[in-house]
Amino acid sequence: MHTTTLLHPLALRAAEPADLPGVLSLLADTAEWLYSRGVRQWPRGGFGPERIEPLIEERVLFLLEDELRYLDRGDQAPVATIALDRNADPEFWTRADRPESALYVHKLAVARPWSGSGLGDALLDWAGGTAHAAGLPWLRLDCSKDNPRLQEYYRSRGFRHVRTVDLPHRASGALFERHADDLPVMAFRDLTVAELITA
């Protein structure tokens, strides 16, 4: 998938093993930025490779990258990341939630220089479109229990607060969902994720 944003051509694709360092760097930068604002959503310093490598192997981690990066030898980190899969966290989503009825967003991060450009919105819309194409009614995610600003952002994007699960060993626990069929067609919609649709 190709699109142009802020005069930069961007491409969304599945992450490959060689992308691991750039992904870890983006997630670490995002985690540090969150910590600087008092948000403990992710581990400080980001995630270890053992948490991200399985997502790459399962082909459920996607990168949005600036194609102009190939014109120089500069930063190889992606512009944004998102993981999208059928893996409902069993500590959060119960049998009554019908966890099989949704796709789940994880590791959504946008590089700081691209903050405010609408890329997070577009990636959420792409994820919802992918869930709809898979015949699933819901797109779901969880976020920090103590980040009202992020929770308000998800509400503004059409998500409904389902409940907050307060576990002492988890910073996350605010659960959100939105209907997968109430989404606009975004530029990322034409990326097919066959594994998610046919799993």
C-alpha positions in Angstrom: 0.0 0.0 0.0 1.3 3.4 -0.9 0.0 6.9 0.0 1.4 10.4 0.3 1.2 12.3 3.6 3.0 15.6 4.3 4.7 15.3 0.9 6.2 12.0 2.0 5.3 8.7 0.2 4.4 6.2 2.9 4.1 2.4 2.6 2.4 0.0 5.0 3.8 -3.6 5.0 4.3 -6.6 7.2 7.5 -6.4 9.3 10.4 -8.6 8.4 13.1 -10.0 10.8 15.6 -7.3 9.5 13.2 -4.6 10.8 13.5 -5.7 14.4 16.1 -3.0 15.5 14.1 -0.2 14.0 10.9 -1.4 15.6 12.5 -1.8 19.0 14.0 1.8 18.7 10.5 3.3 17.8 8.8 1.4 20.7 11.6 2.4 23.1 11.3 6.1 22.1 7.5 5.9 22.5 7.8 4.3 25.9 10.3 7.0 27.1 8.0 9.7 25.8 5.1 8.2 27.7 7.2 8.0 30.9 8.1 11.6 30.5 4.4 12.4 30.8 3.8 10.1 33.8 2.2 7.3 31.7 3.3 3.7 32.6 1.6 2.0 29.6 4.7 0.2 28.4 8.0 -0.9 30.1 10.5 1.9 30.4 13.0 1.4 27.7 10.5 -0.4 25.5 10.2 -4.1 24.8 12.8 -6.8 24.6 13.2 -8.6 21.3 11.6 -11.7 22.8 8.3 -9.7 22.9 8.5 -8.4 19.3 10.1 -11.3 17.4 7.0 -13.5 17.7 4.8 -10.8 16.2 7.1 -10.5 13.3 7.2 -14.3 12.9 3.4 -14.5 13.0 3.3 -11.7 10.4 0.9 -9.6 12.5 3.2 -6.6 13.1 3.0 -3.9 10.4 5.2 -0.9 9.7 4.4 2.4 8.1 7.6 3.6 6.6 8.8 6.7 4.7 9.9 5.6 1.3 12.2 8.6 1.0 14.5 7.0 3.6 15.9 4.8 0.8 17.4 8.0 -0.8 19.8 8.5 2.1 21.5 6.5 4.8 19.7 8.1 7.7 17.3 6.7 10.3 15.9 3.3 9.4 13.2 3.3 12.1 9.6 3.1 10.8 7.3 6.0 10.9 4.7 4.0 12.8 3.9 0.4 14.0 0.8 -1.5 14.7 0.2 -5.2 15.5 -3.2 -6.6 14.6 -4.2 -10.2 15.5 -6.9 -12.4 17.0 -5.1 -12.8 20.4 -7.5 -11.5 23.1 -5.6 -11.0 26.3 -7.3 -13.6 28.7 -6.7 -11.4 31.7 -8.9 -8.7 30.1 -11.4 -10.3 27.7 -13.8 -12.9 29.1 -15.8 -15.6 27.4 -18.8 -13.3 27.8 -17.1 -10.8 25.5 -16.9 -13.4 22.7 -13.2 -12.8 22.2 -13.2 -14.6 18.9 -15.5 -11.9 17.5 -12.8 -9.2 17.2 -9.3 -8.3 16.0 -7.1 -6.7 18.6 -4.7 -3.8 18.3 -1.3 -3.9 20.0 1.9 -1.9 19.8 0.4 1.1 18.1 3.1 3.8 18.0 3.8 6.8 15.9 7.3 8.4 15.7 7.4 11.8 17.5 8.2 13.8 14.4 5.0 12.5 12.8 2.8 13.1 15.9 -0.4 14.9 15.0 -0.3 14.0 11.3 -3.3 11.7 11.6 -1.3 8.5 11.1 -2.7 6.9 14.2 -6.2 7.6 13.1 -5.5 6.1 9.7 -3.9 3.0 11.1 -6.9 2.4 13.4 -9.3 2.8 10.5 -7.2 0.4 8.5 -7.3 -2.1 11.4 -11.1 -1.7 11.6 -11.4 -2.2 7.8 -9.4 -5.4 8.1 -11.6 -6.7 10.9 -14.7 -5.9 8.8 -13.2 -7.7 5.8 -12.6 -10.7 8.0 -16.3 -10.8 8.9 -15.7 -9.7 12.5 -17.9 -7.2 14.2 -15.4 -5.6 16.6 -12.0 -3.9 16.7 -10.7 -3.9 20.3 -7.7 -2.6 22.3 -6.6 -2.0 25.8 -4.7 1.0 27.2 -3.3 2.4 30.4 -5.8 2.7 33.3 -4.2 6.0 34.3 -4.1 7.8 31.0 -7.4 9.8 30.6 -6.0 11.7 27.6 -5.3 8.5 25.6 -8.7 7.1 26.7 -10.4 10.3 25.5 -8.5 10.0 22.2 -10.0 6.5 21.6 -13.4 7.7 22.5 -13.0 10.5 19.9 -12.2 7.8 17.3 -15.5 6.0 18.0 -14.4 3.5 20.6 -16.7 2.6 23.5 -15.2 2.1 27.0 -16.2 -1.5 27.9 -14.7 -1.6 31.4 -11.5 -1.2 33.3 -9.9 -4.3 34.7 -7.7 -3.3 37.7 -4.9 -5.8 38.1 -2.1 -4.8 40.4 0.6 -6.2 38.1 -0.7 -4.5 34.9 -0.6 -0.8 34.0 -3.0 -1.5 31.2 -6.6 -2.5 31.7 -8.9 0.1 30.2 -10.8 -1.9 27.5 -12.2 -0.3 24.4 -14.0 -1.5 21.3 -15.8 -0.1 18.2 -17.9 -1.6 15.5 -15.8 -2.7 12.5 -18.5 -1.7 10.0 -18.7 1.9 11.1 -15.5 3.0 9.5 -14.5 5.2 6.6 -12.5 3.7 3.8 -9.0 4.9 4.4 -5.9 4.9 2.2 -4.6 1.8 4.0 -7.6 -0.3 3.3 -6.2 -2.0 0.2 -3.5 -3.9 2.2 -4.8 -7.4 2.5 -3.9 -9.4 5.6 -4.8 -12.9 4.4 -3.7 -14.6 7.6 -6.0 -12.5 9.7 -9.0 -13.0 7.4 -8.6 -16.8 7.0 -7.4 -17.8 10.5 
